[in-house]
Amino acid sequence: MALTLTEEQDELRAILRRFLSEKSPSAAVRRWSESEEGHDPALWRQMAGQLGLQGMALPTEYGGAGCGPVELGVVVQELGRSLLPSPYFATVALAGQALTVSGDGTAKARWLPAIADGSLTATLALAEESGSWRPEDVTAAAHRGAGGWTLSGTKMFVIDGDSAGLLLVVARADTGPALFAVEGGAPGVTRARLDALDPTRRLARIDLDGAPARRIGPDGDASAYLRAVTDLALVALAAEQVGGAQACLDAAVGYAGIRVQFGRPIGSFQAIKHKCADMLLEVESARSAAYHAASVAAREPAALSAPAALAAAYCSDAFTHAAKENLQIHGGIGYTWEHDAHLYLKRAKSSEHLFGAPVTHRARLAELTGI
């Protein structure tokens, strides 16, 4: 499996890095994260119209570019590196991938073109009060009546759930867990923004009280399909974490080269050298894990569970450790509100537990490998 990028994928990475360096400086990230929308709508349209990012991993017959999880990983890695506040992860990495692998042609034709052109934002609502992302732990109920499906229950920690135009909700039908599409403004839907740790990624609580819904995906118990969707989400999040960890490493090494103590740069001290070397090893190992998982997702999706669990566990730890070490190397200035170190630490800790703590993914990996 590929552990490095092709020439075309590396060029995509370079283009995105230049674009985000120009369009998403630190001051803009802070301003957008505090705004009513939570992102810059003009930049969102530019991402779709000029770069085609929203359709990058969507099929060509629905307005996408026909790329896959590897190219999507390149995009979210650069977005994670810049901490761009954007509904991209929820819309494309979660909802877009869920629709793409659903096998539901009608649903894909209805919603994917609007996702691809940037006119529709969407998200995936699976976790509830427990925070579990396992389909078997879902308690929200789906009822089928003469007028179609309705949903009742509460969803928690829904990424961009307070603003998404389309909600893909996991609920329990009489045959088992299944995926349902609910319009964001439908009757019976109440949404509230949560006070999240990470200001650059908005989370929401969604209460459903007889909300009208349309079933998506396979009939019967859709647990296997939903596990495939969550594995794809883990792979995308791992790539984003690699981008954030790389940003922390770059910032720490850069500061160690210019901060002078006792007449010489602190980067010349053995303790700082060891910290930076350990960070580099972990970031590069995380990158390999994320690239491998994305490559498996593209070429052999049936075998994705173990690589996804490995990437989720390792990349979460690597990002959090890099964010902490970056703050330590910066010393006092790293603890100030004006410095970006705290923003990366907040994103790292939030992402670490977003789809389950690393220990959960390590336990799943052990189970899958028979340990």
Secondary structure, DSSP 8 states (H G I E B T S, - for coil): ---S--HHHHHHHHHHHHHHHHH--HHHHHHHHTSSSSS-HHHHHHHHHTS--TTTTS-GGGTS----HHHHHHHHHHHHHHT---THIIIIIIIIHHHHTS--HHHHHHHHHHHHTTS--EEEE---TT----GGG---EEEEETTEEEEEEEEEEEETTTT-SEEEEEEEETTEEEEEEEETT-TTEEEEE---S-TTS-EEEEEEEEEEEEEES-SS--HHHHHHHHHHHHHHHHHHHHHHHHHHHHHHHHHHHH-EETTEEGGGSHHHHHHHHHHHHHHHHHHHHHHHHHHHHHH-GGG-HHHHHHHHHHHHHHHHHHHHHHHHHHGGGGGSTTSTHHHHHHHHHHHHHHT--HHHHHHHHHHHHT-
